Amino acid sequence: MSAITHLFAGVPVSDLETSIDWYTRFFGRARDNRVGDEVFWEIDEHAWLFIEPNATRAGAGAGRITLAEPPDAASASTRSSEPGLRDRCLIPQQREEA
């Protein structure tokens, strides 16, 4: 089983309302959720695409991954040598036991 439990891929846009219309036509359906200025479409079970207004970064993308378990210390501290990639500490969501 994969350690990844959720994927959120973000797309900054320059005009939120125009982009909502474009993605609605692209997916052939209305958005699934809106939280503030973030507008979400569920593209697969536990996989979402969201758009958010950010004219400075429009045309670029971002990703968020939720892990079931934290990475080990060695992999968490490893920096990518690939240009354009930034490493971030990945902290899993805490789940309360029922």
N, C-alpha and C positions, 0 to 999 in steps of 0.2 A: 504494500500500500504506500502511496506517495505521502510524503510529509506535508505536501502542499494541500491545504484544505479549501482555499479560496483564491481567486485571481481577480484583481481589479485593474483594468487598463484605462488610463486617462488620456484624454485629448484636450489640450487647451484650445479655446476658440476665441475669435475676436468679437463675434456677435452671437450671443447665446440664443436669442429667439430664432434667428435665421438658421443657426446650426441645429436647433431642436427640430425645425421643419425638415431640414436636409436629412438628418438621421432617422426621423420618422418615416420619410419616404424610402430611405436606404433599407431599413429593416422591415418595411411594410406594415408597421404597427406603431402605436403610441409608446411612449416611454413606460418603463415599469415602476420607476420610483424617482422622486426628486427630494433632495435634502439641501435646503438652502439654494445655492447656485449650482450645485452638482446634479446633473440629470443622468439617470442610469437606464441602460437596457440590459436585461439578462440575456446573454448570448449562449449560455450552456449552463448546466447545473453547476453552481458555485463559480461561474465565470461571468463577469460583468464588464461592460464598456461604459465609461462615464465621460461626459463632456463638462467643462467648466470654463467660465469666462476668464481669460488671461491674454489680453492682446499682445503683450510682450513675448509670450511663449507660443502664440498661435502657430499651428503647423508642426509643433513638436509633440511628443507623447511622454507618458509616464506610466509606471506599472506598480501595483501593490500586490504582494503575495502574503497570504496568511499561512503560517506553518503549524502543523499539529504538535511538533516538538522543536525545541531550539536547536540551532546548528551547534556542533561541537566548537570548543574554544579556538581550535586551530583554523577551522574554515571560517569562523566569524571574524577573525583578525586578518585574514588574507585579503590583500587589496588586488583588484583587477589591474592588469597591465594594459588592458584594451583601451584605446582612446575613446573618450566620451562616456565611459561608464564610471559611475560613482558607487562606492560601496556604502552600505548602511547596515547598522546593527539590526538584526531581525529578532524581534521579541514576540513570542507567541501570545495570543490572547489567553488570559486566565479564564478557566471554566470552573464554575461552581459545581460541586458534586451534589447530585439530587438526593 
